[in-house]
């Protein structure tokens, strides 16, 4: 069985996730309504965070174990290539009780060893990339995750949508058209170009010209 998976994205009117000023305060003020048990983030989103983390120091790892009864969400990072090596920072953020990595068979063994030393649990499913369906099933069965909020870019969004794993889509529409030559849509259809039908749940007008759109998806079992 799969948990409920909700993609929550800040998007320009032309469907981009970069090239416009994102209202992060408004974006994150809406997140509690999803009551997530886990926040799923792609490695690219983690690596694109501002470079204010600092070098790992002796004694930063392993990370402390979560306290019993801690109800904060898990931070789950999809990182099949083993690129995220700053868990000393992300594992201590106050928003989550614990970090967890998603890996695959081709994730470098040296990185799997790093996760073990860091005290970061790892779900390793899939051959050349993370098997997202199986990883989500394990999050529910082994970690009690009922609801996942996806806080990521177009790559992970698209992988989840194309595999029929998403239950709900929340779009915070910003009153801007994206600027610059670099285009990063929140969804990339893939080679088949198959459309995905949506059912409108809610339309909410917010101050400043912002709009929240919530849609239900008929995902695969």
N, C-alpha and C positions, 0 to 999 in steps of 0.2 A: 504493500500500500504506500501511496505517495502522500507527503504532507501537502498542505495548501501552499502554493507558490504565487507570490504577488510581486510583479515588477512595478517599481515606483521610480519614475524618471522625471527629471526636469528637462523640458524640450522646448525649442524655439517653434514659432509658427510653421516654419518649413521643415520641421522634424529632425533638427540637428541637436546634438548634445554638447557641442562646443561652438565658440564664435559669438557668444552673447553673455551678458552678465547674469549669472545664476543667483537667484535669491535663496541662499542656503538657509537662512532663518525660516522663511516660509516653507521651503521644501521639507526641512526636518521637523517643523511644527506639525506637519500632517502625518508623520510616520507613526506616532503612538496609536493612531486609530486602527492600525493593522494588527496590533498585539502580537508581534513576531516573537518566535522562540529562537530564531537564527537569522542573522544578516548574511546573505550570500554576496560575495564580492569577487570580481575577476582580478587576476594578478596585475593586469594592465592598469586597472583603477588604483590599486594599492601603490604601484610603482610611479604613478603620475602625481601622487600627493606631493605637496610642497616639501622641498629638501630641508626640513627643519628637524630631522629625526636624530641625527648625530650618530657617531660610531658606537658600535657595541663595545662595552667595557667588561673587564673581568668581574664576575659576580652578577652580571645582568641576567644570566641564564644558569640553571633552568628557571622557567617562570613558575610562580607559586600556583598551587592547585586551587581551584575555586572552593569557596566556603560552602558547606552544606546549607541548603535553603536559599542560595543565591538565585534569584529569578531573572536576572538580566539575560539577554539573548547570548547565544554563541556568535562569534565572528568566524564565518566559514569562508576560506579563500580558495578559489579554484585555481590551482597552480600546477598543471601537468608538466610544465617545463622546469619546475623547481627554481623559479626566479626570485621569490620573496625570501630575503634573508635578513629582515629587520624585525623579527618577531619580538625582540627585546623591547621595541616600541609599541607595536600593535597589540601585543599580549597584555599590556598594562594600561590600555585606555579604559576610562571609566564607564564606557557605554556597554561593554560586554563582560561576561563572567569568565570566558575562556576562548582561546583561539583554536581553530581546527583547520587542517589543510586537506584539500582534495588532490590526490595524485593518481598516477597511472603506472603501468608496468615500465614505461620508458622514462619515467622520472629518474634523473640521475641518483645512483645509490648514495653518493656523497651528500646529496640534499636530504634524502630520507634519514641519513645519520644525523644531519644537522637538526632536523625536526625532533628526533629522539632526544638529543642532548638539550634542546630547548624546552622539552616538556610539552610539545605541541602534538596532540593526537592527530593521526593521519588516517584517512579513508583512501585506500589505494584500489581503484577499480578502473578497468579499461586497459586497452593495449597501448595504442599510440596517443590517446587522449583520454581525458577523464570520462568515464561512463556516468553521465549526469543522472540518468534514471536510477541506476543502482546506488549511486552515492546518496541521492535523496531518500531512497527506501531505507538505507542504513541510518541516515540521520533520524528518521522517524522511529525505526525499530530499536536502535541501540541508544539513542540520545533523547528520545521522547519529544522530538521536534514535531509540532503540529502545524506551525505556520512559518514559512520562510519569506522574508522580504528581500528582494533582489535590488541591490544598490550598486549598479555597475553600468558599463557602457554597451555599445552595440554588439560587440563580439559575444559576450555571455548571454545577453538578452536574446540574440538571434539563435544561438545554439539551443536555448531552452524553448523558445517559441517554435522553432522548426521541428523539434522532437515532441511537441504536444505536451509539455510538462508544466505549462503555466495555467493557473486557475483564474488569475485576475490581473488586469493591467490598469495602473494608475498613472495618468499623465498630468503633470503640472505644466500647463501651457503658458509660456512666457510671452509677453507682448513684444517680441523682437523677431526680426529676420537675421539669420546668422551671417556673420561677416567672414572674410578671408577665404583663401583658396582651399584650405583643408576642410573636407567634408566628413563628418562622422555622424551618420544617422543612428537613431536609437534601435532600428531594426534593419537588417540586411536580408532580403528574401532568399538568397542562395540561387543556385543554378536553375532550379525548377521554376522559380518565380511564383510559386503557388501562393494565393491570397489566403488569409486567415480570417474567418468570420468572427465578429465580436457582437456582444449584446450589451447595450448601454445599461449600466446600473445607476449612475449618478452624474449629473452635470451641476457643477458648483461655481458660481461667479464669486471671485474674491477681489479685495481692494487692489487698486493699481492696475487693473486690466488683466489680472491673472485668472486662469480658469483651470479647475480640476475636472478631469474626465476619468470616470471609472468604468471599466468594461469587464464583463465575464467572458471567459473563453471555455469552449467545450473541448477539454483536453482528452488525450488518449488515456485509457485505463492502464 
